[in-house]
Amino acid sequence: MAESKIYLAVPFAEKDAAKALGARWDPALKKWYVTAGKELALFAKWLTDSPAASVASPRPNAVTAAPVTEPADKDFVAYQADLPPWD
């Protein structure tokens, strides 16, 4: 049975304090969390306002698309290595 995780908003400067209280690091989401059985009053200053935002399930291999940039010059043609740059 999977444990439910309650994610925390811990600033980098306070990570050691959160860890000392029993918070754990989730490397996939890059967030600190506590399991549902922990005393949440100890972590009150790092709890998010929305319960839906703080309780999350693991995301399988999330992929983000790279931003597409358009050239500033409308007549710009990118050079392709297999074609000469002139016609």
N, C-alpha and C positions, 0 to 999 in steps of 0.2 A: 504494500500500500504506500503510495507516495505521500510525503509530508507536504502540508500546505505551507507556503512561504509568505511571510509578510515583509514586503520590501520597504526599506528605509531610505530617507533622503539625508545621507550622512556626508557632510563636507569633508574634503581630504584632510583638513587640519584636525578633525575630530575622529578620524578612523580608528586610532588607537584606543580611544575611550569606548567607542562602540564595540570594538573587538574584546576589550576587557570585560564588558558586561555580557558577552556571549553572542554577539552578532557574528554572522558568517558572511564571506564574500562569494558572490556568484560570478565566476569569471565569464560565463557566456553572456550575461546581461550587464556585467560591470556595475553591479549594485550590491549593497549590503542588505542582508535580510535576517530575520529571526523566524524560527519555526513557531507554529501556532501554540505550542505548549508553553512558551516562555512568558514571563511576567512582562506585559506590554507597558506597564507604568514606567519601567526603567528606561524604555526607549521612546517615551512620549514626545520629546523634543525633535525626534527624527521621523516620526510618523507623518505620512502625508495626510492631507485633509480628506481626500476621497478614498473610502475603503476599496472601491473597485480598482483604483489606480495602484493601491499598495499590495493587493493580492493578485498575483499573476501566475499563469501557468507557463512552463517552459515553451519557448518558440522553436520549432524545428527549422534549423538552417535558414534563417531569415536572410533574404538577399535584397540589397538596396541598389537601385539603379543609379549610375553615375549621371551627374547633370550634363545636359547637352548645351554646348556653347555655340553660338552663331558668330561668324566673323563680322566685324564692324563694317568692312567694305563689302557692298553687295556684289561687286564684280570679282571678288577674291575666289580663286580656284586652288584647292589644295593640291600639292604635287603628289603624284602617285609614282612610286619607284619603278613600276614596270612600263611606264609610258614617258616619253620625253615631255618636257614642260612647254613645248611649242607644237603647233599643228602645221 
